[in-house]
Amino acid sequence: MQGALHSDRQFEEAAAAGEMALALSGRGVYPMSGQALIFADWGKIVEANSIYAELVARAAREYIPPTVLAMAASAAEELDKAVTHLREAYEIRDPVLVTARRWAGFARLRNEPRCEEIVIRMGLK
């Protein structure tokens, strides 16, 4: 539901659904990155950045997939960090990376040449 509302640009409703997903998942990392992307598309970069910062802090003490960090970094307008996370995802063969050409979470990175280079190396072009 969160994704459908987001893609329909119903940001307030999408964020509310995202908050529910965060509560039900115990602040799961995928709902967090989704919420960051909603905030970014809604123009709430400070909120997106806060979520990214929380994920980075958690990554210091638990495993957070680099693809999740890349999506949240792109939402926080931290493109260089997003590319760094994608490169790490490529190096460890993060299976979520194969969705980079289609998953909406990667939309902010699709026009970035450094990201396109990773997709080409993966043989997904």
Number of C-alpha atoms within 10 A of each C-alpha: 11 22 19 10 18 24 14 10 14 15 20 14 14 24 22 14 19 24 17 15 20 18 12 11 13 10 14 14 20 20 22 25 26 27 29 30 32 29 24 22 17 17 13 15 18 15 18 27 22 14 25 26 16 13 24 16 12 13 14 9 8 10 9 17 20 23 26 25 28 28 30 35 29 26 33 25 18 15 18 13 16 25 24 17 20 27 20 16 21 20 10 11 12 14 11 14 20 15 13 20 16 10 11 17 25 22 15 18 22 16 10 12 11 15 19 17 13 20 20 10 11 13 9 12 10
